[in-house]
Amino acid sequence: AIIALVSSGLPSSKFTFEGFFPKKTSERKKILLEINESEKTVILFESPNRLKKLLFELKKFLGGEREIQISRELTKKFEEQIGNNINEVINFFEGKEILGEITIVIKGIDKTKVKSELNKINLKKELTDLVKAGLSLSKASSYLAKKSNLPKSQIYKMY
């Protein structure tokens, strides 16, 4: 697990080791929701027969752009490192038979990015509400620019 973490290049200062992913759907869903909200890098083991199913579940819960690294047959002759994000890994394994020991390393979320995206969504909603209430787009943008410390042009383009 540690070799997979270090070789992945993903943040290693804080991580969680989950071991083998459970077979029960309810347990899988619970862990996937935890991974989705975790800032820590997560390490999992998975059997070759169930890897594709897990990758599609990861895509559903985490999105296809989440950084991920699949390590196969670590410390052996045919060692392989696959990944960049979930979409690329799914494409790599499409139509291939998967063999060997599989270790999955998933990057945690960046909460500052998530907050930034939420702020943009809230600003856009507030801008729309102000314009609907009768304020001109220019005046609404000026008001929100002062309120949020962002350039007026940036807010104006959100509309």
Solvent accessible surface area in square Angstrom, and as a share of the most:
residue,aa,sasa,rsa
1,A,45,0.35
2,I,98,0.50
3,I,93,0.47
4,A,0,0.00
5,L,3,0.02
6,V,104,0.60
7,S,56,0.36
8,S,17,0.11
9,G,70,0.67
10,L,19,0.09
11,P,69,0.43
12,S,56,0.36
13,S,110,0.71
14,K,137,0.58
15,F,79,0.33
16,T,46,0.26
17,F,99,0.41
18,E,55,0.25
19,G,12,0.12
20,F,134,0.56
21,F,3,0.01
22,P,27,0.17
23,K,161,0.68
24,K,132,0.56
25,T,100,0.58
26,S,82,0.53
27,E,78,0.35
28,R,3,0.01
29,K,106,0.45
30,K,130,0.55
31,I,29,0.15
32,L,2,0.01
33,L,80,0.40
34,E,85,0.38
35,I,4,0.02
36,N,50,0.26
37,E,113,0.51
38,S,27,0.17
39,E,109,0.49
40,K,89,0.38
41,T,2,0.01
42,V,4,0.02
43,I,0,0.00
44,L,0,0.00
45,F,53,0.22
46,E,2,0.01
47,S,33,0.21
48,P,37,0.23
49,N,142,0.73
50,R,48,0.18
51,L,0,0.00
52,K,72,0.31
53,K,107,0.45
54,L,0,0.00
55,L,1,0.01
56,F,116,0.48
57,E,32,0.14
58,L,0,0.00
59,K,85,0.36
60,K,164,0.69
61,F,42,0.17
62,L,21,0.11
63,G,32,0.31
64,G,12,0.11
65,E,128,0.58
66,R,28,0.10
67,E,68,0.31
68,I,3,0.02
69,Q,22,0.10
70,I,0,0.00
71,S,1,0.01
72,R,39,0.14
73,E,31,0.14
74,L,24,0.12
75,T,100,0.58
76,K,93,0.39
77,K,177,0.75
78,F,143,0.59
79,E,80,0.36
80,E,54,0.24
81,Q,67,0.30
82,I,12,0.06
83,G,33,0.32
84,N,89,0.45
85,N,20,0.10
86,I,0,0.00
87,N,44,0.22
88,E,81,0.36
89,V,0,0.00
90,I,17,0.09
91,N,99,0.51
92,F,72,0.30
93,F,7,0.03
94,E,125,0.56
95,G,81,0.77
96,K,94,0.40
97,E,145,0.65
98,I,18,0.09
99,L,108,0.54
100,G,27,0.26
101,E,109,0.49
102,I,5,0.02
103,T,11,0.07
104,I,0,0.00
105,V,0,0.00
106,I,0,0.00
107,K,61,0.26
108,G,9,0.09
109,I,37,0.19
110,D,66,0.34
111,K,81,0.34
112,T,100,0.58
113,K,141,0.60
114,V,66,0.38
115,K,131,0.56
116,S,49,0.31
117,E,95,0.43
118,L,95,0.47
119,N,90,0.46
120,K,85,0.36
121,I,107,0.54
122,N,89,0.46
123,L,18,0.09
124,K,102,0.43
125,K,128,0.54
126,E,52,0.23
127,L,0,0.00
128,T,39,0.23
129,D,66,0.34
130,L,41,0.20
131,V,35,0.20
132,K,160,0.68
133,A,88,0.68
134,G,66,0.64
135,L,71,0.35
136,S,57,0.37
137,L,41,0.20
138,S,51,0.33
139,K,137,0.58
140,A,0,0.00
141,S,0,0.00
142,S,37,0.24
143,Y,111,0.42
144,L,0,0.00
145,A,13,0.10
146,K,170,0.72
147,K,119,0.51
148,S,38,0.24
149,N,141,0.72
150,L,56,0.28
151,P,78,0.49
152,K,81,0.35
153,S,68,0.44
154,Q,67,0.30
155,I,0,0.00
156,Y,101,0.39
157,K,164,0.69
158,M,31,0.14
159,Y,126,0.48
